Amino acid sequence: MQEDTYRRIAELLESHDPEDLRRGLSLARAESAAGDEETARGLCELIVPLFYIDTLDHPEHMPVVEEAIMVTADMGEAVIPVLIQTLESGDVKAQMALAQALGWMGAKAVDPIIAEYGETCPDPACRAFLLFALGKIRSPEVIKAFPLALEAVRSPDLELRDTATRVLGKFAEAIPAGALSDAARQTCLEALQANLGDASPGVRSKAVRSLGKLAKHGHLTPDEQAQLRGILRRLLGEDEHYEWDRAYIVRKEAKEALAVS
């Protein structure tokens, strides 16, 4: 990439004008497609600051951030180290955008994300966003990350536990019925059922949702489905004990899961 082109992209991406920013992203996309991995990483470093934009204060920049996510995702595996490094910054707005970019990379991002999860990202918040990214990937390849979610679903850290509980359901959507081993399936069922008793209503509701997705996508036996329907009716207060979950969000998820299980 020519130096003057790089400077032009940098100038456009430093602008506060959404039109300038979009022109900069368009140029970055074209240069990345024509360049090598080093070019992609350099351009990614120019784009990443856009993920820190507060779109609540600046809603006019929402399309810009969305486009920046897609441009970054199209750059592929070469920019994953750049994204992970930024992911550890602790800014939630940027982390959400980065996780979405990683997720949009698809199956090719699974192995690098798993490697980063185990080797360079011990912090629970960082791991939560990597799991969030894996949950965005719609590929059977995410079965490789199933053990990570099974471990995290028991985490004492609320954010990581909450994310893992949700992601198990996302994995159930992407993994074909019958692909999970009986041991993995049973461990998943037990972990999600245990989280039905979590102190956090958010975790409980996500456990219900993920159990419903296991049923909907063919990961439960007929006996397990029958058992799940009994659990859901209990949460709704429709059994003989009348001990429903007090959180509306849990009952809402239970009603929806009951309709598909």
Helices and strands as residue ranges (DSSP letters): H 3-13, H 18-34, H 37-47, G 48-52, G 59-61, H 62-74, G 76-79, H 80-87, H 92-104, G 106-109, H 110-119, H 124-135, G 140-145, H 146-152, H 158-174, H 182-195, H 201-216, H 222-236, H 248-260
